[in-house]
Structure formats: structure tokens, C-alpha cells
Amino acid sequence: MIRAGPILAMLLAVFALWYAAAVPMNIREVLTEAERAGAAVTPATAVERRDANALGLVLANPGQISGTWAQDRPRLPAPHQVAGELWQSTVMEEIEGRRGLLNSGSLSNRGLLLHAWITLSATALGFLIGAGAGILLAIGIVHSKTMEKSVMPWAIVSQTVPIVALAPMIVVVLYSVGLQGLLPKAVISAYLSFFPVVVGMVKGLRAPDAMQTDLMRTWDASGWQVLTRLRLPASMPYLFASLKIAVAAALVGAIVGELPVQGGGLGARMLAGSYYGQTAQIWAALFLAAALAAVLVAAIGGAQRLALRRMGGAA
């Protein structure tokens, strides 16, 4: 049973550090606004404040600390500002949208939920493609030494290419052949998610020891029977562990793929927030992405417990 005390203590510590970090991050803008409003600040000029240490500015102007948590466009938004942006862009946007133009039950096109749904769709499709390709590739590697020596090195090399550099090329190439929308983002998600599945499944399929495989040969089992009755069941713990990593990587791939596409999604929402200096909007999208990742990993964990229970293993 999970104890709530340590978790709450950790959360309180994180929030305390967050509030503390927001003070020096935002103090220069607060002092500039105070100077324009006619208040006395130290140092008196913007040039001197630009070269001064942020902590020194905080100590010299303790009366301005509260303003660092209430800026419209802070460098680092306070936790309550991010929570307010989340509430406004999810619940309030949907309520206002349904009262106004949207009476059909669809999501508001300005709300964060629609962007989350776009990202989730690309993540799910890319994860299914990547996981399926990873499982098939792992089976081929285990059963073919030639494939292991020829394909596995290329699979490893493929993960050394920065996805930020590769994503625009994938989008452009697929757009040139008439593929756009959800599919390019799903391809980027699949690119990031297949490798953990390959590594985990290869390890899992090779988990049975020589005695077990010799016993299957003694029973005159075919290669297909060895795979389905010995190797695949033994690989399930490895598979689900790699799927948890893969689904999180697929979400990252979908978000990165949305940056050059600009067709909606959490990635496009973050990019729009950076364009207009809306850091609270960026952080709200980040937190929603983290929540999506947690839900997806928890769903994989639930599937793992169900599968192992049906197989008679430890959940």
C-alpha cells in the first residue's frame, strides 16, 4: 500500500523550490514594471539591474518579491499560475465553447483538451506501428543470425540521429508524396518507440535457457511451437517493461512531430506559447503531456497485470 505522507512531502518540497526559483527568475521584469509605476527600486537604472546578480536584486528589493508570482508573462510562472492556465484552457474553454458556438458535443478548438486529443491520436498510432515493428524485428533477429548482424547495428545507429533534426525531414518527405496530417507524426512516434521494444523483446525471447529449448526439441516441437509456447510467454515481462518506455517515447515523438507541422497538438501549443511569451501556456501543455504519459504507462501496467494473471504468473 502506497503511503501518502512521503509523496505529499515531496510535492510540497517541489512547490517550495518552484516558488523560490520564480523569484530570481522574474525579479528584473518586476523591478522594471515597478520603476515605470514610479516606485523606488535598487539599482535605479535598467542597465545596472541588467548586469546585477538576480539574488542581489531580490535582497535589495524584498518588497517586490510578491510581484514575481503575479506577472502576466513571467519567465518562470508560479505553480498557481500554471494551475490557473490549466483550468482556463481545459474546463473553462470547454464550458464557454459549449455555451457559444459549439453545441454539437465536440471539443473547443481553443481548448487544451483538443490539442491533447490530437497528440494522443498520433501517439497511439505511432506506438502501435512501432511496437508491432519492434516485435517482428526482434523475432527475426532471434531466429536469424544474419538478420541480427545486419539489422541490429542499423537499428542502434538510427537512434543516434537527433529526432529534432530528423522530424522536419520526415514531414517534408511524406508531404511530397501526399501524406500529411496524422501519419507523419505517427511515423516519428514509431521511430522513437520501436527501438526499446526491439531490445526488450530480443532479451525476452532469449530468456529461456538451453535446458528448456532442448526439452522442446526432445518433444519434437516445431520452430513455431517453440516461439509461441516457450519464447513468447517467457518474453512477456520484458515486453511490457519495454512497452512502458516505448509509449512514453511515442508521446515525445508526437510532440516533436507537431512542431514543424503546426496542425494542432500539445507541441504546437507549446510553440505558440513561446512565440507570444505565454510561458504559463507552455507549462500547462507540459503538465498535460506529463499526465498523458502517466496515464499511458499506467494503462500498459494494467495490461501487464492482466496478461500475467491470465498466464498464471506473478502480477
Contacts in CASP RR format, 6 or more apart in sequence:
PFRMAT RR
TARGET T0000
AUTHOR 0000-0000-0000
METHOD contacts of the structure
MODEL  1
MIRAGPILAMLLAVFALWYAAAVPMNIREVLTEAERAGAAVTPATAVERR
DANALGLVLANPGQISGTWAQDRPRLPAPHQVAGELWQSTVMEEIEGRRG
LLNSGSLSNRGLLLHAWITLSATALGFLIGAGAGILLAIGIVHSKTMEKS
VMPWAIVSQTVPIVALAPMIVVVLYSVGLQGLLPKAVISAYLSFFPVVVG
MVKGLRAPDAMQTDLMRTWDASGWQVLTRLRLPASMPYLFASLKIAVAAA
LVGAIVGELPVQGGGLGARMLAGSYYGQTAQIWAALFLAAALAAVLVAAI
GGAQRLALRRMGGAA
15 79 0 8 1.000
18 78 0 8 1.000
18 79 0 8 1.000
19 69 0 8 1.000
19 78 0 8 1.000
19 79 0 8 1.000
21 76 0 8 1.000
22 68 0 8 1.000
22 69 0 8 1.000
22 74 0 8 1.000
22 76 0 8 1.000
22 77 0 8 1.000
22 78 0 8 1.000
23 58 0 8 1.000
23 65 0 8 1.000
23 68 0 8 1.000
23 69 0 8 1.000
24 54 0 8 1.000
24 55 0 8 1.000
24 57 0 8 1.000
24 58 0 8 1.000
25 54 0 8 1.000
25 68 0 8 1.000
25 74 0 8 1.000
25 75 0 8 1.000
25 76 0 8 1.000
26 67 0 8 1.000
26 68 0 8 1.000
26 69 0 8 1.000
26 71 0 8 1.000
26 74 0 8 1.000
26 75 0 8 1.000
26 76 0 8 1.000
27 54 0 8 1.000
27 57 0 8 1.000
27 58 0 8 1.000
27 61 0 8 1.000
27 64 0 8 1.000
27 65 0 8 1.000
27 68 0 8 1.000
28 49 0 8 1.000
28 50 0 8 1.000
28 54 0 8 1.000
28 57 0 8 1.000
29 71 0 8 1.000
29 73 0 8 1.000
29 74 0 8 1.000
29 75 0 8 1.000
30 64 0 8 1.000
30 67 0 8 1.000
30 68 0 8 1.000
30 71 0 8 1.000
31 41 0 8 1.000
31 49 0 8 1.000
31 57 0 8 1.000
31 61 0 8 1.000
31 64 0 8 1.000
32 46 0 8 1.000
32 49 0 8 1.000
33 71 0 8 1.000
34 41 0 8 1.000
34 61 0 8 1.000
34 64 0 8 1.000
35 41 0 8 1.000
35 44 0 8 1.000
35 46 0 8 1.000
41 49 0 8 1.000
41 61 0 8 1.000
41 64 0 8 1.000
42 57 0 8 1.000
42 60 0 8 1.000
42 61 0 8 1.000
43 49 0 8 1.000
43 52 0 8 1.000
43 60 0 8 1.000
49 57 0 8 1.000
58 65 0 8 1.000
68 74 0 8 1.000
68 78 0 8 1.000
69 78 0 8 1.000
69 80 0 8 1.000
69 81 0 8 1.000
70 78 0 8 1.000
70 81 0 8 1.000
71 77 0 8 1.000
73 277 0 8 1.000
73 278 0 8 1.000
73 279 0 8 1.000
74 81 0 8 1.000
74 279 0 8 1.000
74 280 0 8 1.000
75 279 0 8 1.000
76 279 0 8 1.000
77 85 0 8 1.000
77 279 0 8 1.000
77 280 0 8 1.000
77 283 0 8 1.000
81 280 0 8 1.000
82 280 0 8 1.000
82 283 0 8 1.000
82 284 0 8 1.000
82 287 0 8 1.000
84 280 0 8 1.000
84 284 0 8 1.000
85 280 0 8 1.000
85 281 0 8 1.000
85 283 0 8 1.000
85 284 0 8 1.000
86 112 0 8 1.000
86 284 0 8 1.000
86 287 0 8 1.000
86 288 0 8 1.000
89 110 0 8 1.000
89 111 0 8 1.000
89 112 0 8 1.000
89 281 0 8 1.000
89 284 0 8 1.000
90 111 0 8 1.000
90 112 0 8 1.000
90 113 0 8 1.000
90 288 0 8 1.000
93 108 0 8 1.000
93 110 0 8 1.000
93 111 0 8 1.000
93 112 0 8 1.000
93 113 0 8 1.000
94 107 0 8 1.000
94 108 0 8 1.000
94 111 0 8 1.000
94 113 0 8 1.000
96 108 0 8 1.000
97 108 0 8 1.000
97 110 0 8 1.000
98 105 0 8 1.000
98 108 0 8 1.000
102 108 0 8 1.000
107 113 0 8 1.000
107 114 0 8 1.000
107 117 0 8 1.000
108 114 0 8 1.000
112 266 0 8 1.000
112 269 0 8 1.000
112 284 0 8 1.000
112 285 0 8 1.000
112 288 0 8 1.000
114 264 0 8 1.000
114 265 0 8 1.000
115 264 0 8 1.000
115 265 0 8 1.000
115 266 0 8 1.000
115 267 0 8 1.000
115 268 0 8 1.000
115 269 0 8 1.000
115 285 0 8 1.000
116 265 0 8 1.000
116 266 0 8 1.000
116 288 0 8 1.000
116 289 0 8 1.000
116 292 0 8 1.000
118 258 0 8 1.000
118 263 0 8 1.000
118 264 0 8 1.000
118 265 0 8 1.000
118 266 0 8 1.000
119 251 0 8 1.000
119 254 0 8 1.000
119 255 0 8 1.000
119 258 0 8 1.000
119 265 0 8 1.000
119 266 0 8 1.000
119 267 0 8 1.000
119 289 0 8 1.000
119 292 0 8 1.000
120 254 0 8 1.000
120 292 0 8 1.000
121 182 0 8 1.000
122 182 0 8 1.000
122 185 0 8 1.000
122 186 0 8 1.000
122 189 0 8 1.000
122 254 0 8 1.000
122 257 0 8 1.000
122 258 0 8 1.000
123 189 0 8 1.000
123 247 0 8 1.000
123 250 0 8 1.000
123 251 0 8 1.000
123 253 0 8 1.000
123 254 0 8 1.000
123 292 0 8 1.000
123 296 0 8 1.000
124 250 0 8 1.000
125 182 0 8 1.000
125 183 0 8 1.000
125 186 0 8 1.000
125 189 0 8 1.000
126 185 0 8 1.000
126 186 0 8 1.000
126 187 0 8 1.000
126 189 0 8 1.000
126 190 0 8 1.000
126 193 0 8 1.000
126 250 0 8 1.000
126 254 0 8 1.000
127 189 0 8 1.000
127 190 0 8 1.000
127 193 0 8 1.000
127 246 0 8 1.000
127 247 0 8 1.000
127 250 0 8 1.000
129 186 0 8 1.000
129 187 0 8 1.000
129 189 0 8 1.000
129 190 0 8 1.000
129 194 0 8 1.000
130 189 0 8 1.000
130 190 0 8 1.000
130 191 0 8 1.000
130 193 0 8 1.000
130 194 0 8 1.000
130 197 0 8 1.000
130 246 0 8 1.000
130 250 0 8 1.000
131 193 0 8 1.000
131 194 0 8 1.000
131 197 0 8 1.000
131 243 0 8 1.000
131 246 0 8 1.000
132 194 0 8 1.000
132 197 0 8 1.000
133 190 0 8 1.000
133 194 0 8 1.000
133 197 0 8 1.000
134 194 0 8 1.000
134 195 0 8 1.000
134 197 0 8 1.000
134 198 0 8 1.000
134 201 0 8 1.000
135 197 0 8 1.000
135 201 0 8 1.000
135 239 0 8 1.000
137 151 0 8 1.000
137 155 0 8 1.000
137 194 0 8 1.000
137 198 0 8 1.000
138 197 0 8 1.000
138 198 0 8 1.000
138 200 0 8 1.000
138 201 0 8 1.000
138 202 0 8 1.000
138 205 0 8 1.000
139 201 0 8 1.000
139 205 0 8 1.000
139 227 0 8 1.000
140 147 0 8 1.000
141 147 0 8 1.000
141 148 0 8 1.000
141 151 0 8 1.000
141 152 0 8 1.000
141 198 0 8 1.000
141 202 0 8 1.000
142 148 0 8 1.000
142 202 0 8 1.000
142 205 0 8 1.000
142 206 0 8 1.000
142 231 0 8 1.000
143 227 0 8 1.000
152 198 0 8 1.000
152 202 0 8 1.000
155 194 0 8 1.000
155 195 0 8 1.000
155 198 0 8 1.000
156 195 0 8 1.000
158 191 0 8 1.000
158 195 0 8 1.000
159 195 0 8 1.000
163 188 0 8 1.000
163 191 0 8 1.000
163 192 0 8 1.000
163 252 0 8 1.000
163 253 0 8 1.000
163 256 0 8 1.000
164 256 0 8 1.000
164 259 0 8 1.000
166 188 0 8 1.000
166 191 0 8 1.000
167 188 0 8 1.000
167 253 0 8 1.000
167 256 0 8 1.000
167 257 0 8 1.000
167 259 0 8 1.000
167 260 0 8 1.000
168 260 0 8 1.000
170 184 0 8 1.000
170 187 0 8 1.000
170 188 0 8 1.000
170 191 0 8 1.000
170 257 0 8 1.000
171 180 0 8 1.000
171 184 0 8 1.000
171 257 0 8 1.000
171 260 0 8 1.000
171 261 0 8 1.000
174 180 0 8 1.000
174 183 0 8 1.000
174 184 0 8 1.000
174 187 0 8 1.000
175 184 0 8 1.000
180 261 0 8 1.000
181 261 0 8 1.000
181 263 0 8 1.000
184 257 0 8 1.000
184 261 0 8 1.000
185 253 0 8 1.000
185 254 0 8 1.000
185 257 0 8 1.000
185 258 0 8 1.000
185 261 0 8 1.000
186 254 0 8 1.000
188 253 0 8 1.000
188 254 0 8 1.000
188 256 0 8 1.000
188 257 0 8 1.000
189 249 0 8 1.000
189 250 0 8 1.000
189 251 0 8 1.000
189 253 0 8 1.000
189 254 0 8 1.000
190 250 0 8 1.000
191 253 0 8 1.000
192 246 0 8 1.000
192 249 0 8 1.000
192 250 0 8 1.000
192 252 0 8 1.000
192 253 0 8 1.000
193 246 0 8 1.000
193 247 0 8 1.000
193 249 0 8 1.000
193 250 0 8 1.000
194 246 0 8 1.000
196 242 0 8 1.000
196 243 0 8 1.000
196 245 0 8 1.000
196 246 0 8 1.000
196 249 0 8 1.000
197 239 0 8 1.000
197 242 0 8 1.000
197 243 0 8 1.000
197 246 0 8 1.000
199 242 0 8 1.000
200 235 0 8 1.000
200 238 0 8 1.000
200 239 0 8 1.000
200 241 0 8 1.000
200 242 0 8 1.000
201 235 0 8 1.000
201 238 0 8 1.000
201 239 0 8 1.000
201 242 0 8 1.000
203 235 0 8 1.000
203 238 0 8 1.000
204 231 0 8 1.000
204 234 0 8 1.000
204 235 0 8 1.000
204 237 0 8 1.000
204 238 0 8 1.000
204 239 0 8 1.000
205 227 0 8 1.000
205 231 0 8 1.000
205 232 0 8 1.000
205 234 0 8 1.000
205 235 0 8 1.000
206 231 0 8 1.000
207 231 0 8 1.000
207 234 0 8 1.000
207 235 0 8 1.000
207 238 0 8 1.000
208 230 0 8 1.000
208 231 0 8 1.000
208 234 0 8 1.000
212 230 0 8 1.000
213 226 0 8 1.000
213 230 0 8 1.000
216 225 0 8 1.000
216 226 0 8 1.000
216 229 0 8 1.000
216 230 0 8 1.000
221 229 0 8 1.000
221 230 0 8 1.000
233 311 0 8 1.000
236 304 0 8 1.000
236 307 0 8 1.000
236 308 0 8 1.000
236 311 0 8 1.000
237 304 0 8 1.000
237 308 0 8 1.000
240 300 0 8 1.000
240 301 0 8 1.000
240 303 0 8 1.000
240 304 0 8 1.000
240 307 0 8 1.000
243 300 0 8 1.000
244 297 0 8 1.000
244 300 0 8 1.000
244 301 0 8 1.000
247 293 0 8 1.000
247 296 0 8 1.000
247 297 0 8 1.000
247 300 0 8 1.000
248 293 0 8 1.000
248 296 0 8 1.000
248 297 0 8 1.000
251 289 0 8 1.000
251 292 0 8 1.000
251 293 0 8 1.000
251 296 0 8 1.000
255 265 0 8 1.000
255 266 0 8 1.000
255 267 0 8 1.000
255 270 0 8 1.000
255 289 0 8 1.000
256 267 0 8 1.000
257 267 0 8 1.000
258 264 0 8 1.000
258 265 0 8 1.000
258 266 0 8 1.000
258 267 0 8 1.000
258 268 0 8 1.000
258 271 0 8 1.000
259 267 0 8 1.000
259 268 0 8 1.000
259 271 0 8 1.000
261 268 0 8 1.000
262 268 0 8 1.000
262 271 0 8 1.000
266 285 0 8 1.000
266 288 0 8 1.000
266 289 0 8 1.000
266 292 0 8 1.000
267 285 0 8 1.000
269 281 0 8 1.000
269 282 0 8 1.000
269 285 0 8 1.000
270 281 0 8 1.000
270 282 0 8 1.000
270 285 0 8 1.000
270 286 0 8 1.000
272 278 0 8 1.000
272 281 0 8 1.000
273 279 0 8 1.000
273 281 0 8 1.000
273 282 0 8 1.000
274 282 0 8 1.000
304 315 0 8 1.000
305 315 0 8 1.000
308 314 0 8 1.000
308 315 0 8 1.000
309 315 0 8 1.000
END
